[in-house]
Amino acid sequence: VESAVLAATDGSLSAAGSDRLSVSVSAGSFSKLIVSLTSPQTSGTAFSGTNSLTAQDAYGNVVTGFDASTNNITVSTSLTG
């Protein structure tokens, strides 16, 4: 989910210019869903406002390749009291 160019030196040797190391880090595979609800929500009524459900990897990066139309999700709640 990030690209970086690294330059290193040990005091006498250095990697600079075209010797730099390019690193690309991509999101891992789907691990969890993050729910974001607008506030306030009213108990016992349908959600209102713009709410989102975001797929993330284990490190919190957004998994952009997740497709809810082919990976069906059931969202449910349980109340304890």
PDB file of N, CA, C and O in Angstrom:
ATOM      1  N   VAL A   1       0.832  -1.176   0.000  1.00  0.00           N
ATOM      2  CA  VAL A   1       0.000   0.000   0.000  1.00  0.00           C
ATOM      3  C   VAL A   1       0.876   1.237   0.000  1.00  0.00           C
ATOM      4  O   VAL A   1       0.385   2.361   0.111  1.00  0.00           O
ATOM      5  N   GLU A   2       2.153   1.025  -0.123  1.00  0.00           N
ATOM      6  CA  GLU A   2       3.080   2.146  -0.106  1.00  0.00           C
ATOM      7  C   GLU A   2       4.293   1.823  -0.965  1.00  0.00           C
ATOM      8  O   GLU A   2       4.699   0.665  -1.067  1.00  0.00           O
ATOM      9  N   SER A   3       4.865   2.841  -1.578  1.00  0.00           N
ATOM     10  CA  SER A   3       6.114   2.691  -2.317  1.00  0.00           C
ATOM     11  C   SER A   3       7.137   3.621  -1.690  1.00  0.00           C
ATOM     12  O   SER A   3       6.802   4.733  -1.283  1.00  0.00           O
ATOM     13  N   ALA A   4       8.374   3.176  -1.611  1.00  0.00           N
ATOM     14  CA  ALA A   4       9.433   3.993  -1.032  1.00  0.00           C
ATOM     15  C   ALA A   4      10.731   3.734  -1.780  1.00  0.00           C
ATOM     16  O   ALA A   4      10.936   2.654  -2.334  1.00  0.00           O
ATOM     17  N   VAL A   5      11.601   4.730  -1.790  1.00  0.00           N
ATOM     18  CA  VAL A   5      12.944   4.588  -2.343  1.00  0.00           C
ATOM     19  C   VAL A   5      13.910   4.775  -1.179  1.00  0.00           C
ATOM     20  O   VAL A   5      13.867   5.791  -0.487  1.00  0.00           O
ATOM     21  N   LEU A   6      14.783   3.789  -0.967  1.00  0.00           N
ATOM     22  CA  LEU A   6      15.708   3.820   0.160  1.00  0.00           C
ATOM     23  C   LEU A   6      17.120   4.120  -0.308  1.00  0.00           C
ATOM     24  O   LEU A   6      17.576   3.590  -1.321  1.00  0.00           O
ATOM     25  N   ALA A   7      17.803   4.968   0.434  1.00  0.00           N
ATOM     26  CA  ALA A   7      19.216   5.227   0.202  1.00  0.00           C
ATOM     27  C   ALA A   7      19.941   4.878   1.494  1.00  0.00           C
ATOM     28  O   ALA A   7      19.456   5.204   2.578  1.00  0.00           O
ATOM     29  N   ALA A   8      21.095   4.219   1.400  1.00  0.00           N
ATOM     30  CA  ALA A   8      21.812   3.786   2.601  1.00  0.00           C
ATOM     31  C   ALA A   8      23.285   4.138   2.496  1.00  0.00           C
ATOM     32  O   ALA A   8      23.851   4.225   1.406  1.00  0.00           O
ATOM     33  N   THR A   9      23.891   4.339   3.662  1.00  0.00           N
ATOM     34  CA  THR A   9      25.333   4.564   3.718  1.00  0.00           C
ATOM     35  C   THR A   9      25.882   3.990   5.019  1.00  0.00           C
ATOM     36  O   THR A   9      25.183   3.960   6.032  1.00  0.00           O
ATOM     37  N   ASP A  10      27.131   3.536   4.991  1.00  0.00           N
ATOM     38  CA  ASP A  10      27.781   3.075   6.219  1.00  0.00           C
ATOM     39  C   ASP A  10      28.914   4.027   6.606  1.00  0.00           C
ATOM     40  O   ASP A  10      29.736   3.709   7.465  1.00  0.00           O
ATOM     41  N   GLY A  11      28.948   5.168   5.977  1.00  0.00           N
ATOM     42  CA  GLY A  11      29.997   6.154   6.231  1.00  0.00           C
ATOM     43  C   GLY A  11      31.039   6.191   5.132  1.00  0.00           C
ATOM     44  O   GLY A  11      31.580   7.257   4.837  1.00  0.00           O
ATOM     45  N   SER A  12      31.338   5.044   4.512  1.00  0.00           N
ATOM     46  CA  SER A  12      32.302   5.021   3.422  1.00  0.00           C
ATOM     47  C   SER A  12      31.658   4.543   2.120  1.00  0.00           C
ATOM     48  O   SER A  12      32.059   4.978   1.041  1.00  0.00           O
ATOM     49  N   LEU A  13      30.687   3.673   2.204  1.00  0.00           N
ATOM     50  CA  LEU A  13      29.939   3.213   1.033  1.00  0.00           C
ATOM     51  C   LEU A  13      28.545   3.811   1.086  1.00  0.00           C
ATOM     52  O   LEU A  13      27.948   3.923   2.157  1.00  0.00           O
ATOM     53  N   SER A  14      28.030   4.194  -0.070  1.00  0.00           N
ATOM     54  CA  SER A  14      26.663   4.711  -0.061  1.00  0.00           C
ATOM     55  C   SER A  14      25.919   4.248  -1.300  1.00  0.00           C
ATOM     56  O   SER A  14      26.513   3.994  -2.348  1.00  0.00           O
ATOM     57  N   ALA A  15      24.635   4.146  -1.160  1.00  0.00           N
ATOM     58  CA  ALA A  15      23.762   3.829  -2.279  1.00  0.00           C
ATOM     59  C   ALA A  15      22.909   5.064  -2.522  1.00  0.00           C
ATOM     60  O   ALA A  15      22.051   5.401  -1.706  1.00  0.00           O
ATOM     61  N   ALA A  16      23.139   5.727  -3.625  1.00  0.00           N
ATOM     62  CA  ALA A  16      22.408   6.945  -3.947  1.00  0.00           C
ATOM     63  C   ALA A  16      22.159   6.966  -5.446  1.00  0.00           C
ATOM     64  O   ALA A  16      22.731   6.169  -6.190  1.00  0.00           O
ATOM     65  N   GLY A  17      21.305   7.878  -5.885  1.00  0.00           N
ATOM     66  CA  GLY A  17      21.019   7.973  -7.318  1.00  0.00           C
ATOM     67  C   GLY A  17      20.401   6.694  -7.839  1.00  0.00           C
ATOM     68  O   GLY A  17      19.408   6.220  -7.286  1.00  0.00           O
ATOM     69  N   SER A  18      20.966   6.122  -8.896  1.00  0.00           N
ATOM     70  CA  SER A  18      20.386   4.921  -9.507  1.00  0.00           C
ATOM     71  C   SER A  18      20.647   3.668  -8.680  1.00  0.00           C
ATOM     72  O   SER A  18      20.092   2.613  -8.989  1.00  0.00           O
ATOM     73  N   ASP A  19      21.479   3.752  -7.632  1.00  0.00           N
ATOM     74  CA  ASP A  19      21.764   2.605  -6.767  1.00  0.00           C
ATOM     75  C   ASP A  19      20.724   2.428  -5.666  1.00  0.00           C
ATOM     76  O   ASP A  19      20.798   1.470  -4.897  1.00  0.00           O
ATOM     77  N   ARG A  20      19.774   3.325  -5.582  1.00  0.00           N
ATOM     78  CA  ARG A  20      18.767   3.242  -4.524  1.00  0.00           C
ATOM     79  C   ARG A  20      17.907   2.000  -4.693  1.00  0.00           C
ATOM     80  O   ARG A  20      17.735   1.488  -5.799  1.00  0.00           O
ATOM     81  N   LEU A  21      17.382   1.538  -3.598  1.00  0.00           N
ATOM     82  CA  LEU A  21      16.524   0.361  -3.577  1.00  0.00           C
ATOM     83  C   LEU A  21      15.070   0.809  -3.574  1.00  0.00           C
ATOM     84  O   LEU A  21      14.655   1.553  -2.685  1.00  0.00           O
ATOM     85  N   SER A  22      14.291   0.366  -4.554  1.00  0.00           N
ATOM     86  CA  SER A  22      12.862   0.666  -4.602  1.00  0.00           C
ATOM     87  C   SER A  22      12.092  -0.474  -3.957  1.00  0.00           C
ATOM     88  O   SER A  22      12.325  -1.644  -4.261  1.00  0.00           O
ATOM     89  N   VAL A  23      11.177  -0.126  -3.069  1.00  0.00           N
ATOM     90  CA  VAL A  23      10.397  -1.119  -2.352  1.00  0.00           C
ATOM     91  C   VAL A  23       8.921  -0.782  -2.500  1.00  0.00           C
ATOM     92  O   VAL A  23       8.518   0.362  -2.287  1.00  0.00           O
ATOM     93  N   SER A  24       8.112  -1.772  -2.865  1.00  0.00           N
ATOM     94  CA  SER A  24       6.660  -1.603  -2.924  1.00  0.00           C
ATOM     95  C   SER A  24       6.031  -2.602  -1.976  1.00  0.00           C
ATOM     96  O   SER A  24       6.354  -3.790  -1.998  1.00  0.00           O
ATOM     97  N   VAL A  25       5.130  -2.110  -1.145  1.00  0.00           N
ATOM     98  CA  VAL A  25       4.431  -2.956  -0.181  1.00  0.00           C
ATOM     99  C   VAL A  25       2.959  -2.946  -0.549  1.00  0.00           C
ATOM    100  O   VAL A  25       2.359  -1.884  -0.715  1.00  0.00           O
ATOM    101  N   SER A  26       2.378  -4.135  -0.675  1.00  0.00           N
ATOM    102  CA  SER A  26       0.962  -4.263  -1.019  1.00  0.00           C
ATOM    103  C   SER A  26       0.191  -4.793   0.171  1.00  0.00           C
ATOM    104  O   SER A  26       0.755  -5.419   1.070  1.00  0.00           O
ATOM    105  N   ALA A  27      -1.112  -4.533   0.164  1.00  0.00           N
ATOM    106  CA  ALA A  27      -1.978  -5.055   1.221  1.00  0.00           C
ATOM    107  C   ALA A  27      -1.966  -6.580   1.175  1.00  0.00           C
ATOM    108  O   ALA A  27      -1.830  -7.178   0.108  1.00  0.00           O
ATOM    109  N   GLY A  28      -2.109  -7.191   2.326  1.00  0.00           N
ATOM    110  CA  GLY A  28      -2.193  -8.647   2.410  1.00  0.00           C
ATOM    111  C   GLY A  28      -3.590  -9.115   2.042  1.00  0.00           C
ATOM    112  O   GLY A  28      -4.384  -8.349   1.497  1.00  0.00           O
ATOM    113  N   SER A  29      -3.884 -10.348   2.335  1.00  0.00           N
ATOM    114  CA  SER A  29      -5.198 -10.891   2.023  1.00  0.00           C
ATOM    115  C   SER A  29      -6.223 -10.434   3.061  1.00  0.00           C
ATOM    116  O   SER A  29      -5.871  -9.998   4.157  1.00  0.00           O
ATOM    117  N   PHE A  30      -7.481 -10.545   2.692  1.00  0.00           N
ATOM    118  CA  PHE A  30      -8.583 -10.130   3.551  1.00  0.00           C
ATOM    119  C   PHE A  30      -8.488 -10.794   4.923  1.00  0.00           C
ATOM    120  O   PHE A  30      -8.253 -11.998   5.033  1.00  0.00           O
ATOM    121  N   SER A  31      -8.675  -9.979   5.968  1.00  0.00           N
ATOM    122  CA  SER A  31      -8.601 -10.500   7.328  1.00  0.00           C
ATOM    123  C   SER A  31      -9.799 -10.083   8.176  1.00  0.00           C
ATOM    124  O   SER A  31     -10.277 -10.858   9.005  1.00  0.00           O
ATOM    125  N   LYS A  32     -10.285  -8.849   7.966  1.00  0.00           N
ATOM    126  CA  LYS A  32     -11.348  -8.340   8.831  1.00  0.00           C
ATOM    127  C   LYS A  32     -12.149  -7.256   8.133  1.00  0.00           C
ATOM    128  O   LYS A  32     -11.735  -6.715   7.107  1.00  0.00           O
ATOM    129  N   LEU A  33     -13.302  -6.950   8.710  1.00  0.00           N
ATOM    130  CA  LEU A  33     -14.155  -5.870   8.220  1.00  0.00           C
ATOM    131  C   LEU A  33     -14.204  -4.767   9.270  1.00  0.00           C
ATOM    132  O   LEU A  33     -14.273  -5.045  10.467  1.00  0.00           O
ATOM    133  N   ILE A  34     -14.170  -3.531   8.825  1.00  0.00           N
ATOM    134  CA  ILE A  34     -14.282  -2.380   9.713  1.00  0.00           C
ATOM    135  C   ILE A  34     -15.602  -1.682   9.386  1.00  0.00           C
ATOM    136  O   ILE A  34     -15.866  -1.357   8.229  1.00  0.00           O
ATOM    137  N   VAL A  35     -16.426  -1.454  10.406  1.00  0.00           N
ATOM    138  CA  VAL A  35     -17.727  -0.809  10.237  1.00  0.00           C
ATOM    139  C   VAL A  35     -17.613   0.637  10.699  1.00  0.00           C
ATOM    140  O   VAL A  35     -17.086   0.914  11.776  1.00  0.00           O
ATOM    141  N   SER A  36     -18.108   1.550   9.881  1.00  0.00           N
ATOM    142  CA  SER A  36     -18.141   2.962  10.242  1.00  0.00           C
ATOM    143  C   SER A  36     -19.572   3.458  10.057  1.00  0.00           C
ATOM    144  O   SER A  36     -20.100   3.439   8.945  1.00  0.00           O
ATOM    145  N   LEU A  37     -20.197   3.901  11.144  1.00  0.00           N
ATOM    146  CA  LEU A  37     -21.582   4.367  11.112  1.00  0.00           C
ATOM    147  C   LEU A  37     -21.634   5.853  11.416  1.00  0.00           C
ATOM    148  O   LEU A  37     -20.892   6.355  12.260  1.00  0.00           O
ATOM    149  N   THR A  38     -22.531   6.555  10.709  1.00  0.00           N
ATOM    150  CA  THR A  38     -22.735   7.963  11.037  1.00  0.00           C
ATOM    151  C   THR A  38     -23.473   8.039  12.362  1.00  0.00           C
ATOM    152  O   THR A  38     -24.139   7.085  12.764  1.00  0.00           O
ATOM    153  N   SER A  39     -23.360   9.145  13.023  1.00  0.00           N
ATOM    154  CA  SER A  39     -23.980   9.315  14.332  1.00  0.00           C
ATOM    155  C   SER A  39     -24.969  10.472  14.254  1.00  0.00           C
ATOM    156  O   SER A  39     -24.702  11.438  13.539  1.00  0.00           O
ATOM    157  N   PRO A  40     -26.056  10.419  14.931  1.00  0.00           N
ATOM    158  CA  PRO A  40     -26.510   9.334  15.793  1.00  0.00           C
ATOM    159  C   PRO A  40     -27.293   8.281  15.008  1.00  0.00           C
ATOM    160  O   PRO A  40     -27.864   8.578  13.959  1.00  0.00           O
ATOM    161  N   GLN A  41     -27.315   7.072  15.515  1.00  0.00           N
ATOM    162  CA  GLN A  41     -28.169   6.003  15.012  1.00  0.00           C
ATOM    163  C   GLN A  41     -29.215   5.741  16.103  1.00  0.00           C
ATOM    164  O   GLN A  41     -28.938   5.904  17.291  1.00  0.00           O
ATOM    165  N   THR A  42     -30.416   5.335  15.685  1.00  0.00           N
ATOM    166  CA  THR A  42     -31.495   5.109  16.643  1.00  0.00           C
ATOM    167  C   THR A  42     -31.756   3.621  16.783  1.00  0.00           C
ATOM    168  O   THR A  42     -31.976   2.924  15.792  1.00  0.00           O
ATOM    169  N   SER A  43     -31.730   3.142  18.003  1.00  0.00           N
ATOM    170  CA  SER A  43     -31.975   1.734  18.284  1.00  0.00           C
ATOM    171  C   SER A  43     -33.352   1.331  17.783  1.00  0.00           C
ATOM    172  O   SER A  43     -34.330   2.047  17.996  1.00  0.00           O
ATOM    173  N   GLY A  44     -33.430   0.174  17.110  1.00  0.00           N
ATOM    174  CA  GLY A  44     -34.704  -0.355  16.644  1.00  0.00           C
ATOM    175  C   GLY A  44     -35.145   0.163  15.287  1.00  0.00           C
ATOM    176  O   GLY A  44     -36.222  -0.202  14.814  1.00  0.00           O
ATOM    177  N   THR A  45     -34.334   1.012  14.643  1.00  0.00           N
ATOM    178  CA  THR A  45     -34.669   1.509  13.308  1.00  0.00           C
ATOM    179  C   THR A  45     -33.523   1.192  12.350  1.00  0.00           C
ATOM    180  O   THR A  45     -32.397   0.930  12.771  1.00  0.00           O
ATOM    181  N   ALA A  46     -33.833   1.222  11.050  1.00  0.00           N
ATOM    182  CA  ALA A  46     -32.803   0.957  10.037  1.00  0.00           C
ATOM    183  C   ALA A  46     -31.696   2.003  10.131  1.00  0.00           C
ATOM    184  O   ALA A  46     -31.930   3.138  10.547  1.00  0.00           O
ATOM    185  N   PHE A  47     -30.472   1.600   9.732  1.00  0.00           N
ATOM    186  CA  PHE A  47     -29.364   2.545   9.719  1.00  0.00           C
ATOM    187  C   PHE A  47     -29.715   3.732   8.838  1.00  0.00           C
ATOM    188  O   PHE A  47     -30.411   3.586   7.833  1.00  0.00           O
ATOM    189  N   SER A  48     -29.232   4.906   9.217  1.00  0.00           N
ATOM    190  CA  SER A  48     -29.445   6.102   8.405  1.00  0.00           C
ATOM    191  C   SER A  48     -28.094   6.728   8.106  1.00  0.00           C
ATOM    192  O   SER A  48     -27.098   6.404   8.753  1.00  0.00           O
ATOM    193  N   GLY A  49     -28.060   7.620   7.133  1.00  0.00           N
ATOM    194  CA  GLY A  49     -26.817   8.293   6.781  1.00  0.00           C
ATOM    195  C   GLY A  49     -25.945   7.441   5.876  1.00  0.00           C
ATOM    196  O   GLY A  49     -26.373   6.403   5.372  1.00  0.00           O
ATOM    197  N   THR A  50     -24.722   7.894   5.679  1.00  0.00           N
ATOM    198  CA  THR A  50     -23.763   7.172   4.861  1.00  0.00           C
ATOM    199  C   THR A  50     -22.889   6.333   5.777  1.00  0.00           C
ATOM    200  O   THR A  50     -22.110   6.867   6.567  1.00  0.00           O
ATOM    201  N   ASN A  51     -23.021   5.016   5.669  1.00  0.00           N
ATOM    202  CA  ASN A  51     -22.286   4.079   6.504  1.00  0.00           C
ATOM    203  C   ASN A  51     -21.393   3.238   5.606  1.00  0.00           C
ATOM    204  O   ASN A  51     -21.697   3.063   4.426  1.00  0.00           O
ATOM    205  N   SER A  52     -20.294   2.714   6.145  1.00  0.00           N
ATOM    206  CA  SER A  52     -19.390   1.941   5.298  1.00  0.00           C
ATOM    207  C   SER A  52     -18.913   0.672   5.993  1.00  0.00           C
ATOM    208  O   SER A  52     -18.865   0.586   7.220  1.00  0.00           O
ATOM    209  N   LEU A  53     -18.571  -0.291   5.181  1.00  0.00           N
ATOM    210  CA  LEU A  53     -18.003  -1.556   5.608  1.00  0.00           C
ATOM    211  C   LEU A  53     -16.739  -1.724   4.770  1.00  0.00           C
ATOM    212  O   LEU A  53     -16.830  -1.859   3.550  1.00  0.00           O
ATOM    213  N   THR A  54     -15.559  -1.718   5.397  1.00  0.00           N
ATOM    214  CA  THR A  54     -14.290  -1.722   4.685  1.00  0.00           C
ATOM    215  C   THR A  54     -13.513  -3.006   4.966  1.00  0.00           C
ATOM    216  O   THR A  54     -13.326  -3.387   6.121  1.00  0.00           O
ATOM    217  N   ALA A  55     -13.065  -3.667   3.904  1.00  0.00           N
ATOM    218  CA  ALA A  55     -12.238  -4.872   4.045  1.00  0.00           C
ATOM    219  C   ALA A  55     -10.797  -4.448   4.315  1.00  0.00           C
ATOM    220  O   ALA A  55     -10.271  -3.552   3.653  1.00  0.00           O
ATOM    221  N   GLN A  56     -10.160  -5.101   5.295  1.00  0.00           N
ATOM    222  CA  GLN A  56      -8.779  -4.797   5.634  1.00  0.00           C
ATOM    223  C   GLN A  56      -7.974  -6.076   5.789  1.00  0.00           C
ATOM    224  O   GLN A  56      -8.525  -7.152   6.021  1.00  0.00           O
ATOM    225  N   ASP A  57      -6.633  -5.937   5.654  1.00  0.00           N
ATOM    226  CA  ASP A  57      -5.744  -7.057   5.953  1.00  0.00           C
ATOM    227  C   ASP A  57      -5.443  -7.043   7.450  1.00  0.00           C
ATOM    228  O   ASP A  57      -5.971  -6.197   8.173  1.00  0.00           O
ATOM    229  N   ALA A  58      -4.625  -7.942   7.917  1.00  0.00           N
ATOM    230  CA  ALA A  58      -4.326  -8.057   9.346  1.00  0.00           C
ATOM    231  C   ALA A  58      -3.613  -6.831   9.909  1.00  0.00           C
ATOM    232  O   ALA A  58      -3.569  -6.650  11.126  1.00  0.00           O
ATOM    233  N   TYR A  59      -3.051  -5.980   9.036  1.00  0.00           N
ATOM    234  CA  TYR A  59      -2.305  -4.804   9.478  1.00  0.00           C
ATOM    235  C   TYR A  59      -3.090  -3.509   9.339  1.00  0.00           C
ATOM    236  O   TYR A  59      -2.549  -2.430   9.580  1.00  0.00           O
ATOM    237  N   GLY A  60      -4.370  -3.604   8.949  1.00  0.00           N
ATOM    238  CA  GLY A  60      -5.205  -2.414   8.829  1.00  0.00           C
ATOM    239  C   GLY A  60      -5.153  -1.736   7.473  1.00  0.00           C
ATOM    240  O   GLY A  60      -5.701  -0.645   7.317  1.00  0.00           O
ATOM    241  N   ASN A  61      -4.511  -2.350   6.483  1.00  0.00           N
ATOM    242  CA  ASN A  61      -4.483  -1.799   5.129  1.00  0.00           C
ATOM    243  C   ASN A  61      -5.770  -2.188   4.407  1.00  0.00           C
ATOM    244  O   ASN A  61      -6.265  -3.301   4.584  1.00  0.00           O
ATOM    245  N   VAL A  62      -6.311  -1.286   3.599  1.00  0.00           N
ATOM    246  CA  VAL A  62      -7.522  -1.568   2.833  1.00  0.00           C
ATOM    247  C   VAL A  62      -7.218  -2.604   1.759  1.00  0.00           C
ATOM    248  O   VAL A  62      -6.250  -2.463   1.011  1.00  0.00           O
ATOM    249  N   VAL A  63      -8.042  -3.643   1.682  1.00  0.00           N
ATOM    250  CA  VAL A  63      -7.905  -4.680   0.657  1.00  0.00           C
ATOM    251  C   VAL A  63      -8.806  -4.257  -0.502  1.00  0.00           C
ATOM    252  O   VAL A  63     -10.010  -4.509  -0.490  1.00  0.00           O
ATOM    253  N   THR A  64      -8.207  -3.611  -1.499  1.00  0.00           N
ATOM    254  CA  THR A  64      -8.986  -3.038  -2.598  1.00  0.00           C
ATOM    255  C   THR A  64      -9.565  -4.091  -3.524  1.00  0.00           C
ATOM    256  O   THR A  64     -10.529  -3.810  -4.237  1.00  0.00           O
ATOM    257  N   GLY A  65      -9.011  -5.290  -3.535  1.00  0.00           N
ATOM    258  CA  GLY A  65      -9.510  -6.343  -4.410  1.00  0.00           C
ATOM    259  C   GLY A  65     -10.701  -7.097  -3.846  1.00  0.00           C
ATOM    260  O   GLY A  65     -11.221  -7.998  -4.504  1.00  0.00           O
ATOM    261  N   PHE A  66     -11.147  -6.752  -2.640  1.00  0.00           N
ATOM    262  CA  PHE A  66     -12.286  -7.444  -2.031  1.00  0.00           C
ATOM    263  C   PHE A  66     -13.557  -7.057  -2.770  1.00  0.00           C
ATOM    264  O   PHE A  66     -13.811  -5.870  -2.978  1.00  0.00           O
ATOM    265  N   ASP A  67     -14.348  -8.024  -3.165  1.00  0.00           N
ATOM    266  CA  ASP A  67     -15.576  -7.786  -3.922  1.00  0.00           C
ATOM    267  C   ASP A  67     -16.738  -8.424  -3.178  1.00  0.00           C
ATOM    268  O   ASP A  67     -16.877  -9.647  -3.172  1.00  0.00           O
ATOM    269  N   ALA A  68     -17.569  -7.608  -2.554  1.00  0.00           N
ATOM    270  CA  ALA A  68     -18.684  -8.120  -1.758  1.00  0.00           C
ATOM    271  C   ALA A  68     -19.718  -8.849  -2.618  1.00  0.00           C
ATOM    272  O   ALA A  68     -20.505  -9.636  -2.094  1.00  0.00           O
ATOM    273  N   SER A  69     -19.728  -8.602  -3.921  1.00  0.00           N
ATOM    274  CA  SER A  69     -20.705  -9.299  -4.769  1.00  0.00           C
ATOM    275  C   SER A  69     -20.322 -10.758  -4.986  1.00  0.00           C
ATOM    276  O   SER A  69     -21.174 -11.574  -5.338  1.00  0.00           O
ATOM    277  N   THR A  70     -19.044 -11.096  -4.778  1.00  0.00           N
ATOM    278  CA  THR A  70     -18.612 -12.483  -4.921  1.00  0.00           C
ATOM    279  C   THR A  70     -18.203 -13.096  -3.581  1.00  0.00           C
ATOM    280  O   THR A  70     -17.965 -14.300  -3.494  1.00  0.00           O
ATOM    281  N   ASN A  71     -18.122 -12.278  -2.554  1.00  0.00           N
ATOM    282  CA  ASN A  71     -17.798 -12.727  -1.196  1.00  0.00           C
ATOM    283  C   ASN A  71     -18.927 -12.264  -0.283  1.00  0.00           C
ATOM    284  O   ASN A  71     -18.796 -11.258   0.413  1.00  0.00           O
ATOM    285  N   ASN A  72     -20.037 -13.000  -0.287  1.00  0.00           N
ATOM    286  CA  ASN A  72     -21.220 -12.574   0.476  1.00  0.00           C
ATOM    287  C   ASN A  72     -20.929 -12.450   1.957  1.00  0.00           C
ATOM    288  O   ASN A  72     -20.221 -13.265   2.548  1.00  0.00           O
ATOM    289  N   ILE A  73     -21.500 -11.397   2.541  1.00  0.00           N
ATOM    290  CA  ILE A  73     -21.292 -11.086   3.954  1.00  0.00           C
ATOM    291  C   ILE A  73     -22.651 -10.973   4.621  1.00  0.00           C
ATOM    292  O   ILE A  73     -23.569 -10.365   4.071  1.00  0.00           O
ATOM    293  N   THR A  74     -22.780 -11.551   5.795  1.00  0.00           N
ATOM    294  CA  THR A  74     -23.965 -11.376   6.602  1.00  0.00           C
ATOM    295  C   THR A  74     -23.555 -10.611   7.845  1.00  0.00           C
ATOM    296  O   THR A  74     -22.673 -11.041   8.588  1.00  0.00           O
ATOM    297  N   VAL A  75     -24.191  -9.488   8.064  1.00  0.00           N
ATOM    298  CA  VAL A  75     -23.898  -8.670   9.240  1.00  0.00           C
ATOM    299  C   VAL A  75     -25.027  -8.868  10.226  1.00  0.00           C
ATOM    300  O   VAL A  75     -26.194  -8.674   9.885  1.00  0.00           O
ATOM    301  N   SER A  76     -24.693  -9.250  11.439  1.00  0.00           N
ATOM    302  CA  SER A  76     -25.713  -9.427  12.470  1.00  0.00           C
ATOM    303  C   SER A  76     -25.219  -8.859  13.777  1.00  0.00           C
ATOM    304  O   SER A  76     -24.024  -8.610  13.942  1.00  0.00           O
ATOM    305  N   THR A  77     -26.115  -8.655  14.693  1.00  0.00           N
ATOM    306  CA  THR A  77     -25.750  -8.140  16.002  1.00  0.00           C
ATOM    307  C   THR A  77     -26.267  -9.079  17.078  1.00  0.00           C
ATOM    308  O   THR A  77     -27.185  -9.868  16.853  1.00  0.00           O
ATOM    309  N   SER A  78     -25.677  -8.979  18.215  1.00  0.00           N
ATOM    310  CA  SER A  78     -26.214  -9.685  19.368  1.00  0.00           C
ATOM    311  C   SER A  78     -26.140  -8.722  20.548  1.00  0.00           C
ATOM    312  O   SER A  78     -25.104  -8.104  20.796  1.00  0.00           O
ATOM    313  N   LEU A  79     -27.209  -8.607  21.247  1.00  0.00           N
ATOM    314  CA  LEU A  79     -27.267  -7.705  22.389  1.00  0.00           C
ATOM    315  C   LEU A  79     -27.177  -8.517  23.654  1.00  0.00           C
ATOM    316  O   LEU A  79     -27.857  -9.531  23.812  1.00  0.00           O
ATOM    317  N   THR A  80     -26.340  -8.066  24.546  1.00  0.00           N
ATOM    318  CA  THR A  80     -26.257  -8.708  25.854  1.00  0.00           C
ATOM    319  C   THR A  80     -26.629  -7.675  26.897  1.00  0.00           C
ATOM    320  O   THR A  80     -26.401  -6.481  26.703  1.00  0.00           O
ATOM    321  N   GLY A  81     -27.166  -8.099  27.937  1.00  0.00           N
ATOM    322  CA  GLY A  81     -27.577  -7.094  28.883  1.00  0.00           C
ATOM    323  C   GLY A  81     -27.785  -7.657  30.180  1.00  0.00           C
ATOM    324  O   GLY A  81     -28.140  -6.939  31.115  1.00  0.00           O
TER     325      GLY A  81
END
